[in-house]
Amino acid sequence: MKAAFSFLDNRIAPVFDTARQIVLVEAVSRRIVKESQEIFADDLPVQKAIHLVELSVNTLVCGAISKQLQEMIVAYGTQVVPFVTGDLKEVIYAWANNRLHDRRFENRDLVRNQLQHLAPVWGWHSRAHLFQRRVLQLVRSLVPIPVGQFHLLVA
């Protein structure tokens, strides 16, 4: 398995869209067998996505990433693990040992900002029951309700 880690000053780069360097890591049975560095020659998002494909990257571990670039990379078949922070070597070791879910690698500020960005869209409130009600409303709006032989789509 091959993973790419965007970095800046021996830490995970805060934003992948502006990152210029990645570390490529190949691992077999949780053992790192090869490690190398690559530099992005172009800042265009599509070029970054294509470069990852050319390098046969299976997983990209990065800090924040724009939705458009993330969707493009995923469309090319690469898994994206966003909102990661920390020392580069520690994050690589955590990835190799399947421990990236550890909270110390989670950039809580980025996650909180994403949730606050979605709050007005989803109608989030400070109370969990209001959030749950809104989610149920959204789910119900997508589920067809059988009416006789026909299905009524409730919007």
MIBANU-418337 format. One record per atom (N, C-alpha, C): x, y, z; residue in one letter. Coordinates in steps of 0.05 Angstrom, whole numbers, padded with zeros to 5 digits, always signed. Example, Ala and Ser with C-alpha at 12.3 -4.5 7.8 and 13.67 -1.06 7.14 Angstrom:
+00264-00114+00156A/+00246-00090+00156A/+00264-00066+00156A/+00257-00045+00142S/+00273-00021+00143S/+00258+00001+00157S/
// end
This chain:
+00017-00023+00000M/+00000+00000+00000M/+00018+00025+00000M/+00010+00045-00015K/+00026+00069-00018K/+00009+00093-00008K/+00021+00109+00009A/+00007+00133+00019A/+00024+00157+00014A/+00010+00180+00011A/+00024+00206+00008A/+00016+00224+00032A/+00035+00238+00043F/+00031+00255+00066F/+00041+00283+00058F/+00022+00302+00057S/+00031+00330+00050S/+00044+00341+00075S/+00066+00356+00071F/+00081+00366+00094F/+00093+00393+00090F/+00099+00406+00112L/+00112+00432+00112L/+00127+00433+00138L/+00153+00437+00137D/+00171+00439+00161D/+00167+00414+00180D/+00168+00391+00168N/+00167+00366+00184N/+00141+00362+00199N/+00120+00375+00190R/+00093+00371+00202R/+00074+00368+00178R/+00050+00356+00184I/+00030+00355+00163I/+00023+00383+00155I/+00022+00388+00129A/+00016+00415+00118A/-00013+00422+00126A/-00017+00447+00136P/-00044+00454+00145P/-00065+00453+00123P/-00057+00459+00098V/-00076+00459+00075V/-00063+00445+00052V/-00076+00424+00042F/-00065+00409+00020F/-00065+00425-00006F/-00085+00441-00010D/-00087+00456-00035D/-00063+00473-00041D/-00049+00483-00020T/-00026+00500-00024T/+00000+00486-00018T/-00001+00460-00010A/+00023+00445-00004A/+00039+00440-00029A/+00066+00441-00027R/+00083+00436-00049R/+00098+00410-00048R/+00099+00397-00024Q/+00115+00373-00020Q/+00098+00351-00007Q/+00105+00326-00015I/+00092+00303-00003I/+00114+00283+00003I/+00109+00266+00023V/+00126+00243+00028V/+00110+00219+00019V/+00122+00202+00003L/+00110+00177-00006L/+00121+00155+00012L/+00102+00139+00022V/+00109+00117+00039V/+00096+00091+00029V/+00112+00071+00026E/+00102+00044+00019E/+00105+00027+00043E/+00083+00012+00049A/+00083-00006+00072A/+00072-00033+00063A/+00084-00053+00075V/+00075-00081+00071V/+00072-00093+00099V/+00048-00103+00105S/+00043-00115+00131S/+00052-00097+00154S/+00044-00072+00152R/+00049-00052+00173R/+00078-00045+00177R/+00095-00053+00157R/+00123-00046+00158R/+00129-00027+00135R/+00142-00005+00141I/+00149+00014+00120I/+00173+00004+00105I/+00170+00000+00079V/+00191-00012+00063V/+00205+00009+00046V/+00192+00032+00041K/+00204+00052+00024K/+00192+00079+00031K/+00209+00100+00030E/+00200+00127+00036E/+00215+00146+00018E/+00201+00164+00005S/+00213+00183-00013S/+00197+00209-00013S/+00210+00231-00023Q/+00197+00257-00024Q/+00191+00264-00053Q/+00169+00278-00057E/+00162+00289-00083E/+00154+00318-00080E/+00159+00333-00102I/+00151+00361-00102I/+00131+00365-00125I/+00109+00379-00119F/+00089+00385-00140F/+00100+00407-00157F/+00101+00401-00183A/+00112+00421-00202A/+00091+00443-00208A/+00066+00437-00204D/+00045+00455-00212D/+00025+00458-00189D/+00014+00482-00186D/-00005+00487-00164D/-00034+00481-00173D/-00039+00475-00198L/-00066+00470-00207L/-00076+00444-00193L/-00101+00446-00182P/-00112+00422-00168P/-00113+00397-00185P/-00120+00400-00211V/-00122+00376-00228V/-00095+00364-00232V/-00074+00380-00233Q/-00047+00370-00236Q/-00038+00354-00211Q/-00046+00364-00188K/-00039+00350-00163K/-00053+00323-00163K/-00078+00322-00170A/-00093+00297-00171A/-00081+00278-00190A/-00074+00287-00214I/-00061+00270-00234I/-00034+00260-00225I/-00019+00277-00212H/+00008+00269-00202H/+00005+00247-00181H/-00015+00248-00164L/-00020+00227-00145L/-00027+00201-00159L/-00042+00202-00180V/-00049+00179-00195V/-00024+00167-00208V/-00008+00184-00220E/+00017+00175-00233E/+00036+00161-00213E/+00035+00170-00188L/+00052+00158-00167L/+00039+00133-00155L/+00015+00125-00164S/+00000+00102-00154S/-00006+00104-00124S/-00014+00127-00115V/-00020+00132-00087V/-00048+00120-00081V/-00049+00104-00060N/-00075+00093-00051N/-00089+00111-00031N/-00073+00125-00014T/-00084+00141+00008T/-00069+00167+00009T/-00084+00189+00012L/-00072+00216+00017L/-00079+00224+00045L/-00059+00230+00061V/-00063+00240+00088V/-00055+00270+00088V/-00074+00287+00096C/-00068+00316+00094C/-00083+00331+00115C/-00078+00357+00116G/-00093+00375+00134G/-00119+00382+00120G/-00126+00407+00120A/-00150+00415+00106A/-00147+00412+00076A/-00169+00408+00062I/-00169+00405+00033I/-00196+00415+00023I/-00195+00429+00000S/-00220+00439-00011S/-00237+00415-00020S/-00263+00420-00019K/-00282+00399-00026K/-00278+00390-00055K/-00273+00409-00073Q/-00270+00403-00101Q/-00246+00386-00106Q/-00223+00393-00094L/-00199+00377-00097L/-00202+00349-00085L/-00214+00348-00062Q/-00218+00322-00049Q/-00235+00304-00067Q/-00257+00315-00078E/-00274+00299-00095E/-00260+00290-00120E/-00242+00307-00131M/-00227+00300-00155M/-00208+00277-00149M/-00194+00279-00126I/-00175+00258-00119I/-00190+00231-00113I/-00212+00233-00100V/-00228+00208-00094V/-00238+00197-00120V/-00246+00213-00139A/-00256+00204-00165A/-00234+00188-00180A/-00209+00195-00175Y/-00187+00180-00188Y/-00181+00154-00172Y/-00195+00149-00150G/-00191+00123-00136G/-00173+00125-00112G/-00166+00148-00103T/-00148+00151-00080T/-00165+00159-00055T/-00161+00145-00033Q/-00174+00151-00008Q/-00161+00176+00004Q/-00178+00194+00014V/-00168+00219+00026V/-00174+00218+00056V/-00153+00223+00072V/-00157+00225+00101V/-00150+00254+00109V/-00171+00271+00110P/-00166+00299+00115P/-00166+00307+00145P/-00159+00332+00150F/-00160+00344+00177F/-00141+00330+00197F/-00118+00321+00187V/-00098+00309+00204V/-00077+00330+00210V/-00067+00329+00234T/-00046+00347+00242T/-00025+00332+00259T/-00001+00343+00260G/+00019+00331+00277G/+00046+00328+00264G/+00065+00318+00279D/+00092+00314+00269D/+00091+00293+00247D/+00105+00298+00225L/+00104+00281+00201L/+00111+00252+00208L/+00133+00247+00222K/+00142+00220+00228K/+00121+00206+00246K/+00110+00220+00265E/+00089+00207+00282E/+00064+00200+00267E/+00056+00217+00248V/+00032+00212+00232V/+00038+00188+00213V/+00061+00187+00201I/+00068+00164+00184I/+00068+00138+00200I/+00080+00139+00224Y/+00080+00115+00241Y/+00051+00107+00249Y/+00034+00127+00255A/+00007+00121+00262A/-00008+00109+00239A/-00004+00119+00214W/-00017+00108+00191W/-00008+00079+00187W/+00018+00074+00189A/+00028+00047+00184A/+00017+00027+00205A/+00010+00037+00229N/+00000+00019+00250N/-00030+00022+00254N/-00043+00034+00233N/-00073+00037+00234N/-00083+00052+00258N/-00069+00074+00266R/-00076+00090+00289R/-00081+00119+00283R/-00088+00125+00258L/-00094+00153+00251L/-00119+00164+00264L/-00136+00146+00274H/-00161+00155+00287H/-00156+00166+00315H/-00131+00164+00325D/-00124+00175+00351D/-00130+00205+00351D/-00142+00215+00372R/-00150+00243+00373R/-00127+00263+00372R/-00103+00255+00378R/-00080+00273+00378R/-00073+00281+00349R/-00082+00266+00329F/-00076+00272+00301F/-00099+00287+00288F/-00121+00291+00303E/-00144+00305+00293E/-00141+00335+00296E/-00144+00350+00275N/-00143+00379+00277N/-00171+00389+00285N/-00175+00392+00311R/-00201+00399+00322R/-00211+00425+00312R/-00193+00444+00308D/-00202+00471+00298D/-00213+00468+00269D/-00200+00453+00252L/-00210+00449+00225L/-00237+00435+00225L/-00239+00414+00242V/-00265+00400+00243V/-00287+00418+00253V/-00280+00434+00275R/-00300+00452+00286R/-00309+00473+00265R/-00290+00483+00250N/-00296+00503+00229N/-00314+00491+00208N/-00309+00466+00200Q/-00326+00453+00180Q/-00354+00449+00191Q/-00356+00442+00216L/-00383+00438+00228L/-00397+00465+00230L/-00383+00486+00238Q/-00396+00512+00239Q/-00404+00522+00212Q/-00389+00515+00191H/-00396+00522+00164H/-00422+00508+00155H/-00425+00483+00164L/-00449+00468+00157L/-00473+00475+00174L/-00468+00486+00198A/-00490+00492+00216A/-00514+00507+00204A/-00509+00529+00190P/-00532+00543+00179P/-00546+00527+00157P/-00531+00511+00142V/-00542+00496+00120V/-00560+00474+00131V/-00551+00460+00152W/-00566+00438+00163W/-00585+00446+00185W/-00584+00471+00193G/-00602+00480+00214G/-00594+00470+00242G/-00567+00467+00246W/-00558+00457+00272W/-00563+00478+00294W/-00568+00468+00317H/-00572+00485+00340H/-00555+00474+00363H/-00554+00487+00385S/-00538+00478+00407S/-00549+00453+00420S/-00574+00447+00416R/-00586+00424+00428R/-00586+00400+00409R/-00578+00377+00418A/-00575+00354+00401A/-00602+00345+00390A/-00623+00347+00406H/-00649+00337+00396H/-00659+00353+00372H/-00652+00379+00371L/-00660+00395+00348L/-00644+00386+00323L/-00619+00379+00327F/-00603+00369+00305F/-00614+00343+00295F/-00620+00325+00314Q/-00631+00299+00306Q/-00658+00302+00291Q/-00674+00320+00299R/-00699+00325+00286R/-00695+00334+00257R/-00675+00352+00253R/-00669+00362+00227R/-00658+00340+00209R/-00641+00323+00219V/-00631+00300+00204V/-00653+00282+00196V/-00672+00276+00214L/-00695+00259+00207L/-00712+00272+00186L/-00715+00298+00187Q/-00730+00312+00166Q/-00716+00309+00139Q/-00690+00311+00138L/-00675+00308+00114L/-00677+00280+00103L/-00675+00260+00121V/-00677+00232+00112V/-00705+00226+00102V/-00725+00235+00116R/-00752+00231+00107R/-00758+00244+00080R/-00744+00266+00074S/-00749+00279+00049S/-00737+00264+00025S/-00719+00245+00031L/-00706+00230+00010L/-00718+00202+00007L/-00734+00193+00026V/-00745+00166+00025V/-00772+00165+00012V/-00776+00148-00008P/-00803+00147-00020P/-00822+00133-00001P/-00846+00143+00000I/-00867+00131+00017I/-00887+00116-00001I/-00890+00089+00004P/-00908+00074-00013P/-00937+00082-00010P/-00950+00087-00032V/-00979+00094-00032V/-00992+00075-00052V/-01004+00054-00043G/-01015+00034-00061G/-00993+00022-00078G/-00997+00023-00105Q/-00977+00012-00123Q/-00956+00032-00130Q/-00960+00057-00122F/-00941+00078-00130F/-00925+00087-00105F/-00904+00101-00111H/-00887+00111-00090H/-00889+00142-00091H/-00896+00154-00069L/-00898+00183-00067L/-00872+00193-00056L/-00859+00211-00070L/-00834+00222-00061L/-00840+00248-00046L/-00834+00248-00020V/-00839+00271-00004V/-00815+00290-00004V/-00820+00315-00011A/-00797+00334-00012A/-00799+00354+00010A/
// end
